[in-house]
Amino acid sequence: MGKSTWFLERSAVAAELKRFIAEKCAQVRAETRAPEHPQSPVSSAFFAAAERGDWPRVFEAIAEMHRMMREGRSRNANWTVYPVEWAVVNEVGAALEEFAEGEEKYAIAFARDIISSIPPGSIYFGGTDSGRFLVTALSRSHVNGDPFFTLTQNALADQRSYLRYMRGMYGERICIPADEDATRVRNDYEQDARRRQSEGKLLPGEILEEVGGKLEIRGQISVMAINGLLTKLMFEENPDREFYIEESFPLNWMYPHLSPHGLIMRINRQSLPELPPNILRQDRAFWTQYMGPMIGEWLMFETPLAEVVRFVDKVYLNGNLSSFSGDHRYIQNEIPQRSFSKLRSSIAGLYAWRAQNSQSSEEKACMLPEADFAFRQAFVLCPISPEVVFRYVNLLLGQKRIDEAILLAEAAVKLEEKSKPLHETFSHIQEDSSHKPLVPSGSNPPRPLTQLGSLVEQLKRMRTRQ
């Protein structure tokens, strides 16, 4: 954690955060531990400091835990980290970091606006750290599922720790996959992946390796494929619950079921052959109004990309705020930029998927401008987000708008060169890398671009071959 001027005692939500921390510490105390499995000294120090309100020591303990993880000192024969303990350390530590490193005004808005949009008793998947930990911290009671049940889709494949933690907390009220369910899902994925591997059809980033006669599944794409199957199982096994998601990585089975729902998306019980026009109008109006106080009220459905790029160059690149009518604090902090941009790019990704996969030619034609507008909004919210740039470039290339794709990529690269490299920036947003543009080549499958810095060059070479 870097230097921060944020103090819990001065926070506008200090009482809520203290209640959340007290509830979580009580949850850890209630966890049954074997006498021979004591907590680690740093973990004990973390919870002791949290319970007495010694917030500087809490942050010191979090920093020490991070150092231990980086240095491989998180395992020791003399102590054991239990599932509830580990989950709570993550929940409390990450929530406090979101407030300390970001902009409190936007952290509160992010959480409260999502919480207020979800009906009580629903099941909510929070994908990014913001979507998971801020909502967890500012719900009335995460432990009691009040007002709804909050999980992350990213950790369901962790049956030894996370699934046990979730079953212990929610297992009597909602259906959480059992160990045998998780094992079966993993085996099903392995069989399918082996078949596709033999046919040369593994996805880019999907890694299968034989180690000591056993198959090891590695890579983000592979793990999220298993997580996706487990979210589908939960969806099917809880038919009386409504489901909502804040996306980290796209889960393909969900796309036909998704519809925009304020900042996040609803997973509809039945697949939707088309998105109704009123849903699209509501989504446009919601985001146009929501973004106004952040970036000013100038970006409209008909605003061309060239004007968007001029704004980005002036405000983000050159820091010229002379005529800027939005919030200076938003423009100056990358964490809220990335958090809100991620939300909008997820909905844009839904529109782009429908533009490509819909059975209706009318909906395909309708979805392209909706996706384009949502991507323009996402880009303005955070023009250094590689996910937004790559996804939007893909959409533009699909329409043979290569000059605009180059314009977009050049704007992003200029910002990249001004700031630190994108791969070193904040890691709390889990960005999807599966939409990177494909380099035309003889490779099978085609190799995805992996660096923004090479994107402009690649696009220009594509233009010369047209």
N, C-alpha and C positions, 0 to 999 in steps of 0.2 A: 504494500500500500504506500502510495506517495504522500507527500505533505498535504495537509488539508486544514482548512480553517473551520470545518464543521465540528460542532460539539453536540452530543446527544441532548444535554441539559437545555440547550437553547433551541432545540428543534421544535417546529410547530406540531410535530407528532410525537413528542417525547413520551407522553403518557401511554400512547399506543405501543410504541417500541418497547418500553419497559414492561408493559403487560405481556407482550409477545415473548420477550426474553425470559421473563419469570415462568411463563407457561412451558417454554421449551426446556428450561433447567429442571423443572419439576418432572417433565417427561423423561429426562435422562436419569434422574434419581430413582424413578420407578422401574427402570430397566433392571431385570434380574441379571446379576453378574456372578460368575464363579469366584470363590475366594482367591484362587490362583491367577485370576485375570484382573489385576488392578488397572485403573486408568493410568495413562502416561502422565508424567509430571506436568507437561505443558498443557494437556487437556484438563487436568485437575485445576491448574492455575486459571485457565480460561473460564471454567464454570464458576469457580470461587469468585473471580473478579466480576463476572456478570451478575452474580447474585447480590454482591454488596455494592453494585453500581460503580465500580472502579473502571470507568470506560477507557482511560489511557492504558491500563493493564490488559484490558480485553483486546485492544488493537495490537499491543505488543505480542500477546499470545497468538493472535491470528498471523502476524508477520513471522513468528517463530515456526508455526505450523507450515507456512508456505516455504520457509527455508528448509525445513525437514523434508518436505515432499521433493523439492528440487534436488536435494543432496542424497536422496534415497534413504533417509533416516526415519521413515514413517513406520517401519516395522522393527520390533525389538522382542527378544525372547522373554523379557521381564514384564511386558505389559501388552494388553490386547485392546484394540479399538472395536467396540461393539456397534451393531447397526444403528441403533437409535442415537448413540453418542456421535458417530460420524456424521449422520444426517443432520443432527442439530448444530454441530459445529459449522457445517456448510451453510445451513439456513441462516443462522444468526450472523456468522461472519460475512457472508455474501450480502445480506440485507444491509448491514452497517456500512460495508464498502460501497454499495450503490449510493447511499446517502453521502458518505464522506468524499467520494471521488467525483460524484456527479453534481447536479444542481438540484437542491432539495425541492424547489418549486415543481420541477418536472418529474422528479421521482414520485412525489405525492400524487400529482395529476395522473401519471401513468397508472399507478396502482388503483387509485380510487375510481377512475373512469372505467377501468376494466371491471372492477368489483361491482360497481353499480349497474353494469350492463348485463350481468349474469343472473338468471333466476335462482332463487334459493333451492338447494337440493341437487343442483346440477353437478356434473363432473367436468373439471377444467384441467386441460393440459397446458402447462406453462413451459415453453421451450427454451427461451433465452434466460440468462440470469435475471434480467429485469422482469421478464414475464413470470418467472417462477418465484424469485425470492422477495420482490417488492410486494407482490400479491399475497404471498404467504405471510409476510410481516404485518401487513395492514388489514388483513381479514380479521373479523371479530374473534375467531378461534380456529386456527389451522388444525389443531388437535381434534376438535369436535366437528370439523367439516362445516363450520358456520361462517358465512352463509352457504358455502358450497365446498365440494371436495377438490382440493388442489394437489395435483401430481405433476411430475415431469415425464414426458414421453421419452426423453433422452436416456433415462436410467433404468427402464423397465427390463432390459436385458441383464441387469445386475441382480440375479436371483439370490445370490448369497447375502447381499446387504440391503439394497434398496427395496426389493419386493418384500422382504421380511419386515422391514420398517413400515411399509405401507399396509401390509396385512395386519400388523399389530395395531395400527392406528385406525384403519377404516374397514378392516376385514369383516366385521360383524354387520356393517351397514351397506356396503357395496361389494360387488364381486371383484376381487383382485386376483390375478393369475396365481395359481399354486405352483410349487416347485415343479411338479410333474407337467403342468401346462407349459412352463417356460422351457423345460427340457424338450418337450415334444415340438414346440415351435422352432427351437434351435435346430433340432434334428431335421425337421421339414425343410428349413432353409438350407442346411448343409447339403441335403440330397439334391435340391433344386440347383444350388450353386455348383455342385460337382458336375451335374449334367450340362449346365451352361458352360462350365470351364472346358469340358471335353469337346464342346461344339464351338469354342472360341467366342463365346457370347457374354463373358463377364463384362460388367460395366466398368468404365474408367474409375479407378479408386477402390474397386472391389478386390480384396486380396485374400486368397486362400493359400495356405502353406502347410505342407506335411512336416511335422516336427516330431521325431521319435515315434513315428507310426501313427500319430494323431493329427487330425486336421485342426489347424489354428485359423480362426477368422480374424482378420485384421482390417483396419481402415474404416473411416467414417461411414462410407456407403454401406459396408457390410453390417456394421453394428446397428445403423439406423434402419436397415431392412428388417432386422429382428425386432427392434423396437416397434416398427410399424405393424408387424404381425401381432404383437402383443397389445397394441392399442386397439387393433381391430377386434381381437378377442374380448377385450374389456367392453368395447362398444356393443358387441353382440350379446354378451352375458349380463348387461345392465339395460335391458330394453325399456325400462320405465324411467330412465334418467335422460335428461337433456345433456348434450355434450358440446363443449366449446374448446377452441384451441388457439393458442398464441404460438405461431409456427417457428421452429428453428430450422429444420430441414424438411423439404416436401416429403410427404408420405403418399405414394401414388394411389393407394386404395381410397384415400379420403377425397381426392379431387372431385369426383362426381357428387359427393355429399356436401361439399362446402358452399357456404354463402357468406358474404360480408356481414359483420355484426359489430358496428361501431369500430373500435380499434382492432378487434380480433375477428375470428370467424366462427360460425356455427357449423357443427357437424350434423346435418339433417339426417333423420332416421331413414328416409328413403332417398335414393339418388335423384338428382334433379336433371331432367332432360334439357332444360334451359334455365337460365337465371331470369326471373321476371323483370320486366322493365322498371317497375316501381322500386325494386331492390337496388338496381343500378343508379337510379335517380337519387335515392336516399343516401347511397354510399358517396356519390359525387358531392352532394350537398353537405354531408357530414364532414368529410375531409377538407373541403374548401373552407368551411367555417372554422374547423378545428385548427387548421394551419395558419389562419390569418394573423392571430396574435404572435405567432412564432416568427414568420418570415414576411409579414405584410400581406395586404389583400390585393394582390396583383396577378396571381397565377390562376388563369381560368382554363376551361376546357379547350378553348381555341388558341391559347397562347402557344406560339411555335417554339420548337426546341432551341432555335437560335437565340430567342429572347431569354430563355432559361439559362443558357450558357453565358450570355452577357451579364446576367444577374450574378451568377456564380463567380465569374471572373472579378466583378466589381466588389462584391461583398466578402466572399470567402477568400479569394486569392489576394486581392489588393487591400482588403480591410477598409474600403471606402464606405462608411456608414452615413454619409452626409444626407442622403435622401432615403435612408432605410427606415421603414415604418414598423418593423417587427421588433422583437425582443433581443437586445444586445446580449443578454446572458445566454440565450439559446445559441446564438451564432458563435459564442466564444467557448462553448463546452461540447466536446465531441461525444460524451456519453449520452446525453439526451438526444443529440443528433442521430446517433447510431440506433438508439432504442426506437424512436418514432419512425425513422426511415425504414427500419426492418419491418415494422408493422405494416407500413404502406406497401412495401415491395412484396410482402407475402400475398396481399390481396391482388396486386398487379400480376403476380405469378399465377394466381388462380384464373384471372382473365386470359392471360397468355395461354394457359393450358387449354381453356375452353376454345380459344381461337384456333388452336391446332387440332383439337380432338373432338369437338362437337360434331354430331351427326347432322346438324341443321346448318345449311349454308347461310341462312339469315342470321343465326346467332354468331357464326364465325365472323361475318362482316361486322356485326355489332361489337363483338369482344375486342377486336383490334384497336379501335380508338379508345375504348375504356382502359385497356392495358397500357396504351401509350400515355394517356393522361395520368394514370396512377404511377407509372414509372417516372414521369416528369416530376410529379410531386415528391416521390421518394428520393429522387436525385437532388432536388432543391433542399430537402430536409437534411441530407448528408451526402454531399458530392464526392466524398472520399470513401464511400462504401463500395468495396469491390463487387459485392454481390449485386448491388443495384446496377453498376456499370455493365457487368457481364450479362446480366439478364436483359437489360434494356438493349444492349448491342445485339443480342440474339434476336430480339423482336424486330429491330430495325433491319437486320440482315435478311430475315425471313420475308420482308417486304421490299427487298432490293434497294434499301435506302442507305447505301454504304457511305455517302458523303456525310449524312447526319450521324452515322455511327462513328465516323472519324472525328467529327466535331465534338461529340460527347466524350470519346476516349481522350482526345487531346486536352479537354478541360480537366478531366480527372488526373491525367498524368502531370499537368502543371501543378495541381494541388499536391500531388504525391511528392514531387520534387521539392516543393516549398517546405513540407512538413517531413516528419520522420517516415521511413518506409512503411507501407501499409501493413506488412507482415509483422511489424513491431508494435503496432498500435493496440488499442484496448482489445482484450480477448474475451470480454464478458458477453459479447454478442456472438451467438453461434451462427455464422453465416454459411449459407448454402453454396457449395462450390461445384455443384453438378450441372450448372447452366452455362459454364464458360464456353465461349465460341470455339468451334472445332476448326482446326487448321486443315485446309484441304491438303491431303497427302496420300501416299500409297499405303499408309499404315492401316492395319485392321485389328481393332476398331481405330478410327481417327483419334489422334491425340489431342487432349484439350489444352488450350493455352493456360499457363500457370502463373504468369506475371503480368500485372498491368503495364509495366514498363515496356513490354514487347508488343502490346496490343495495337498501338497506332501503326507500327511498322508492318505488322501482319495484315491489318486492314488495308493499308495502302498497297501492299503487294496483291491482295485480292482484287483491288480496284483495277490495277494495271492488267490483270488477266481477264477482265470482263470484255 
